[in-house]
Amino acid sequence: MVFGQVVIGPPGSGKTTYCNGMSQFLKLIGRKVAVINLDPANDALPYECAVNIEDLIKLSDVMVEHSLGPNGGLVYCMDYLEKNIDWLQAKLKPLLDDHYLLFDFPGQVELFFLHSNARNVIDKLIKKLDLRLTAVHLVDAHLCCDPGKYVSALLLSLSTMLHLELPHINVLSKIDLIESYGKLAFNLDFYTDVQDLSYLQYHLDQDPRSAKYRKLTKELCDVIDDFGIVNFTTLDIQDKESVGNLVKLIDKSNGYIFSSIDGSVVEFSKVAAAPLDWDYYRTAAVQEKYMKDDE
């Protein structure tokens, strides 16, 4: 049984930086890590990858040969990878005995809530190689400063969760820069726990562009509230404590923490139970560290 992460998120959300930092952290705590680059547009990798999709197909070649733009080229590359999944499986098999896997996917969001090829690639790997994967969906934390962008991030997160059907963790990345683009209207836990979105309506109405679509925004917020499955954790990739807390969450979601346990149901329950002060570290401690107090 092999464990790992599927790292996804919009362009600029920090996926490649995340894979680099996460691989370093996991090596520090004693895990052998293999990073698999499945982004054919990522030609400047800060990490050493065990498998690189550019050995199979290159985005630049696809764009020239088929007269496609970047978005169409990425869809073509994912479709080509799905049809040549045997190549990827063969590359991964030598790593299955003792490696933890990090899959660095493209930032084109349509691949994860609209098109099926990326999901099919993941599903085939899970079934053929017996992988236990968690989707780690990165969203830039500064989007919380703009109510409209925050609602958009919620919709993207929800649709991605429903489309991929994997254990899923939404992450507000770059939390150390959260107030770089303005003050938050509410405390951080409002955004991480996705509390009553009706409170955002006043702030949305202050923007003439958002006020024009008031009814549509309300209906979209109602959809998010009705599902009630979206929440966020936070991450500063340069902070060991922040990365460690995220690793704990991921290990619970994909079952890694249970992999070395041979015991009773009670022992499993003890491992699965969250520490009593988890909510403090998840929200209040983060707010104290990275957000200015008005007082």
Secondary structure as the mmCIF struct_conf table of DSSP 4:
data_model
#
loop_
_struct_conf.conf_type_id
_struct_conf.id
_struct_conf.beg_label_comp_id
_struct_conf.beg_label_asym_id
_struct_conf.beg_label_seq_id
_struct_conf.end_label_comp_id
_struct_conf.end_label_asym_id
_struct_conf.end_label_seq_id
STRN STRN1 VAL A 2 ILE A 8
BEND BEND1 PRO A 10 PRO A 10
TURN_TY1_P TURN_TY1_P1 PRO A 11 GLY A 12
BEND BEND2 SER A 13 SER A 13
HELX_RH_AL_P HELX_RH_AL_P1 LYS A 15 LEU A 28
TURN_TY1_P TURN_TY1_P2 ILE A 29 GLY A 30
STRN STRN2 VAL A 33 ASN A 37
TURN_TY1_P TURN_TY1_P3 PRO A 40 ALA A 41
BEND BEND3 PRO A 46 TYR A 47
BEND BEND4 ALA A 50 ALA A 50
STRN STRN3 VAL A 51 ASN A 52
HELX_RH_3T_P HELX_RH_3T_P1 ILE A 53 ASP A 55
TURN_TY1_P TURN_TY1_P4 LEU A 56 LEU A 56
HELX_RH_AL_P HELX_RH_AL_P2 LEU A 59 HIS A 66
TURN_TY1_P TURN_TY1_P5 SER A 67 SER A 67
HELX_RH_AL_P HELX_RH_AL_P3 PRO A 70 LYS A 83
TURN_TY1_P TURN_TY1_P6 ASN A 84 ASN A 84
HELX_RH_AL_P HELX_RH_AL_P4 ILE A 85 LEU A 92
HELX_RH_3T_P HELX_RH_3T_P2 LYS A 93 LEU A 95
TURN_TY1_P TURN_TY1_P7 LEU A 96 ASP A 98
STRN STRN4 TYR A 100 ASP A 104
BEND BEND5 GLY A 107 GLY A 107
TURN_TY1_P TURN_TY1_P8 VAL A 109 VAL A 109
HELX_RH_AL_P HELX_RH_AL_P5 GLU A 110 PHE A 113
TURN_TY1_P TURN_TY1_P9 LEU A 114 LEU A 114
BEND BEND6 SER A 116 SER A 116
HELX_RH_AL_P HELX_RH_AL_P6 ASN A 117 LEU A 129
TURN_TY1_P TURN_TY1_P10 ASP A 130 ASP A 130
STRN STRN5 LEU A 131 ASP A 140
HELX_RH_3T_P HELX_RH_3T_P3 ALA A 141 CYS A 145
BEND BEND7 ASP A 146 ASP A 146
HELX_RH_AL_P HELX_RH_AL_P7 PRO A 147 LEU A 164
BEND BEND8 LEU A 166 LEU A 166
STRN STRN6 HIS A 168 SER A 173
HELX_RH_3T_P HELX_RH_3T_P4 ILE A 175 LEU A 177
TURN_TY1_P TURN_TY1_P11 ILE A 178 TYR A 181
BEND BEND9 ALA A 185 PHE A 186
HELX_RH_AL_P HELX_RH_AL_P8 LEU A 188 THR A 192
TURN_TY1_P TURN_TY1_P12 ASP A 193 VAL A 194
HELX_RH_3T_P HELX_RH_3T_P5 LEU A 197 LEU A 200
HELX_RH_AL_P HELX_RH_AL_P9 GLN A 201 ASP A 205
TURN_TY1_P TURN_TY1_P13 GLN A 206 GLN A 206
BEND BEND10 ASP A 207 ASP A 207
HELX_RH_AL_P HELX_RH_AL_P10 PRO A 208 ALA A 211
TURN_TY1_P TURN_TY1_P14 LYS A 212 TYR A 213
HELX_RH_AL_P HELX_RH_AL_P11 ARG A 214 PHE A 227
STRN STRN7 THR A 233 THR A 234
TURN_TY1_P TURN_TY1_P15 ILE A 237 GLN A 238
HELX_RH_AL_P HELX_RH_AL_P12 LYS A 240 ASN A 254
TURN_TY1_P TURN_TY1_P16 GLY A 255 GLY A 255
HELX_RH_3T_P HELX_RH_3T_P6 TYR A 256 PHE A 258
TURN_TY1_P TURN_TY1_P17 SER A 259 SER A 260
HELX_RH_AL_P HELX_RH_AL_P13 VAL A 265 ALA A 272
BEND BEND11 ALA A 273 ALA A 273
HELX_LH_PP_P HELX_LH_PP_P1 ALA A 274 PRO A 275
TURN_TY1_P TURN_TY1_P18 LEU A 276 ASP A 277
HELX_RH_AL_P HELX_RH_AL_P14 TRP A 278 ASP A 279
HELX_RH_PI_P HELX_RH_PI_P1 TYR A 280 ALA A 284
HELX_RH_AL_P HELX_RH_AL_P15 ALA A 285 TYR A 290
BEND BEND12 MET A 291 MET A 291
#
